[in-house]
Amino acid sequence: MDEQDFVNFLRGNFEFTRGTGIGDDASVVPFGDGFQLITKDILVEGVHFSLDYFSLEELALKSLAVNVSDIAAMGGDPQYFYVGIGFPPYLDEADLRQFYKGLAAGCEKWGIELAGGDYSTAPRLFISITLVGFASKPVFRSGARPGDLIGITGSTGESALGLELLKRGIRDPYFQRRHIVVEPELAKGKLLAQEASSMIDVSDGIAIDLKRLLTASNVGGEIYVEYLPIDSRMREAASAHELDPVELALTGGEDYVLLFTVPVDREKTLRQSFGRLELNYHIIGKATSAAGTLTVFCEGAPLKLNRSGYDHFPQGG
């Protein structure tokens, strides 16, 4: 069983009648003149993070940011959240206060409020956040159609490179910050909500997250390595440490940029909307009629990846 199999199992066994539930970046429930968005993410020490690399304040801010990114991926605004924390005995009250200092910084940064939560002792640090938001016109993963353009709002692979350098004990403040600090793309998400046919945030890597979007939309896709936004700094740093910048860009996770599709006849309007706010995105491919397939081309030839991205379920498990 992989993550998609698990999602299919849940959707087949649990009916959600109040809106759109399992299988997107957030559930969507009609609310007033728009839609309420609800998302949950968990972070587990030793699985999602190491305290060797994060302060408690940085960790709290990131744990909140990844939820904000889910709201951005639906084209919404975050409003309030609940936090559950399992706190281990090797951390003390000062550490706990530092963690909540990070949450407070996130509240101020994104204009959201802490509404409640729960606390327990635990053998290692465990963080669970449920964030509620609102969208007047939410964007789902399931709206792409053959012929739509595939776009991305920023570079990928830099967080994965930063993590790899941290693991090797190599100091590189720029790429380490790219792993530690998440900047949810709320402004871009709201602009995309006006024109995009589907959207997802890149948490586990372009290859696996785009495949999820394509599967949800029952379409296929082609992307082109030459169009990926990989800058010279990334190429040089990866190559210097014997890493493949293209594979990092395609399979590295935790960049939290937005991956989307847009109909060809709406892309010009989208480009103008981004330009008015001096924002940018990159077209990297197109949707096809070959449902559920993703082909990566490099200079016209299909590219075989050594891995597709991060999946919490081991293959064959």
N, C-alpha and C positions, 0 to 999 in steps of 0.2 A: 504493500500500500504506500502510495506517495501522497503529497498534500492534496492533489486534485482528486484522487480516489476518495480521500477522507471527506472532502467537501461534497462530493457526489453522494457518499453514504449518508451524510447529515441531511442533505436536501431531499433525499429519497425517504427518510424516516421521520423528519420533523417538519411539519407544515407550518408556515408563518403566514397568517391571513391578514395581518394588519398593515402590510406593506411589502417591500422587497428586502429579504433577509440574507441568509448565508450565501457567500460566493462573490461579494464585492468588497471594496475597501471599507464600506460602512453600510449598516442597514439603513433603509429609507422608509419613513413613515409619514403619511400625509399629516400636516399640522398647520392649522390656520390657512394662510394664503400661500403656503409653501410646503416644505418637507423638513422633518426633523432627521438629523443624521446621528447615528450612534456607532461608535467604534471602540474596540478594546485591543490593547496590546499587552503582552507580558514580557518581562526581561528577567532572565535567571542567571545568577552568577555562575560562571564556568561554562555557560552555553552561549549567552549573548554578550557578555562583557567580563572583563577582569579588573579587579580593583587595583591591579598593578598599573593600569593605564588611565584610570579615571579618578578624579576626586569625587566625593559624594555629591557635591554641588553640580559638577559637570554631568554626572550620571542622572541626577534628577531632571535636569534640563533636557537631556537627550531622551529620557523615557517619556517625557511629555511631548517633545517635538515629534517623535515618530507617530504619535496619535494625531497631532495637528496635521501632519502630512497626509494621513488618511482622509481627513476632512477636505484638505486642499484637492486631493485626487477626485473628490466628488463635486468640486466646484463650489464648496460651501465656506461658511465662517464658523470657527469654533466658539463655543459659549461657556460651558462649565464642565467640570470633570470630577470623578471619584477616584481615589487612590487606595489600593490595598498594598500593604507592605509586610513582608516577612523579614524580621530583623534578627541577625545572628548574634550570639553572645560575644564574638570577638570585636564587635563594634560597640561604641558607648554613646552616651547621651549627646556628647558634642558632635559625633558623627551624624546622629539622627537630626539634630538641629541644622547641620550643614545640608543634609538632604532636602529638608523642607525650605531652606534658604534658596536652593536651586529651583524648587517648584514655585516659590514666590517670584523669582526672577522671570520664569516662564509666564506666570499670570500677567505680569506687567508687560512683557514683551508682546504677547499675543492677545491681550485684552480679554482674558478668560478668568474664571473664578473656581476655587475649590469648593465643592458642594458637600463633600463627605468622604467616607471610606472606612477602612478597617485596618487593624494592626495586630500582628501576632509575632511571637518568637519563632525562629526557623533555623534549621541547620546551616543555611547560607542565604544570602540576600536575594529576595524575590520581590519584584515590583509588578503590580497589575494596575493599569489605568484604564478607566472607561471615560470616554470623552463624548460630549453631546454637542452637536452643531446644528446649523440651519442652512438650507439652500432653497432658493426660489426655483432653480432649474438644475437639479442634480444630474451628473453625468455618470453613466454606468459603464461597466466593462463590455457590455453586450451589444453595443450599437454600431460597431464597425460593419462596413459593407465592402464587397470587392471593388477595387478601384480607389478606395480612400487612401490618402497619403498617411504614412506613419511618421510621427514627429517626436522629438524629445526636447525638453526645455533646458538641458544643461549637460555637462560632461559626466561620465561614469568611470568607475574603476579607481578613482582617486582615494576613496575611503578604504577600499580593499588593499591598495598599495600602502596606505598609512598603517593599517593593522599589521600587514606583513612586516613592515619595518619595525614596528613596536615589538613584535614577537622576536625579531632578530636582534633587538637591543640597539638598533641603529637610530640615531637622533636625526629627525627631519621635521622641524616644527610645522612646516606648511602642510605636508601630507598627513601628519599625525592629527593636526587640527581638523582636516577634512574627515577623519574618522570619528573624532570625539564630538564635534559640533555639527548638529543638523539644522539646516535652515529651510523649514517648510516653505513651499512656493505658493502661498495663499493668493497673492496678487495674480500670478500666472494662471492658477487654477480657476479663478473667477472669470478671467478673460476667455479661457478655453471653454468654459461652460456655455458661452454664447454661440460657439461654432463647432466644437469638437463632437464627433459621433461616439467616441468611447475614450476612456482614460483610466490609468492606473499609476500608482507611484512605484518607483524602482527601489524596492527594499531587498530583493534577493538576486538581482542581476537582470540586465536587459533580456537575455535569452529566455530565462524561465518566466519572468513577469510578462513579457510580450506574448509568450505561448499561452499564458493564462488568459490574457485579454482576447487573443485570437480564438481560443477554445470557447470562451463565453459568448463570442459573437458568431461562432460557427463559420469562420472564414480562415484563410491561410495568410501568410505574409512573406515578403521578401525584404531583407535589409541589406545595405551595401556598406562595407567596411570603410570605403573611401569617404563616406558622408558622416561618419561618426565624429563628434566633436572631441577629438583627442589632441590636446595642445602639445607643443614641443617640450614643455617642462615635464609633463607626464611621460612622454616617450623617452626622454633622456634619463629620468630618474628610474623608470622601470628597467630600461636596458642596462643601466649601470649596476643594477642588482640582479641581473640575469632573469628578469621577468618579462613576459610578453605583454606589452601595453594593450594590444588588441584583445587578447583573451581577458585581461583584467577589465577592460571596458565593457565586454560582452557578458561576463559571468560574475564580476565582482558585485557584491551587494552593499546596501546601506548608503547609497548616494542620495536617495529620496528626491530625485528630480521626477518630473512628470512625463510619462510616456502616453501618447495619444494618437488617435486617428482623426482625420478631418476630410470631408468631401472636397474634391478638387475645386469645385466652384465656390467653396467657402474659404479656401486658404488665403486668397488675396485680402479678404475682409479681416481675417484673423491677423495677418501680417501687419495690416494698417493699425489695428487695435493695439498690438504689441509695440509698434513703432511710436505711437503717441505717448506711451509711458517709458520709452527708451528701453524696452525689454526685447529679448530675442529668443528664438527657438531654432531647431534644425530639423529639416526633413531628411529622414534616413532610409525610407523605403516606401512600400505600398502594400495594401491588403490585396489578397487574391481569392479566387474561388476554391482553392484547394484546402478545404476545411481542416483546421487543426494542425496544419503544417507550417513550419517556419524554416526558411532557407536563408542562410547568410552567404552573401557573395563577396569575394575579394578579387577585384580586377577581372570580373566576369566569370570566375570559377567558384563553385560551391566550396565553402570552408567548413571543415570538420572541427568541432570544438572538443577539447579533452573533457570538459564538464559543462553543464548547462547553467549552473547557479546553485544557490543554497536551498535545500529542501530539508525540513525538520524530520521527515520520514525516510528512513533508509530504504533504498530500492530493494524490493523483494521481501520487505518486512511485513 
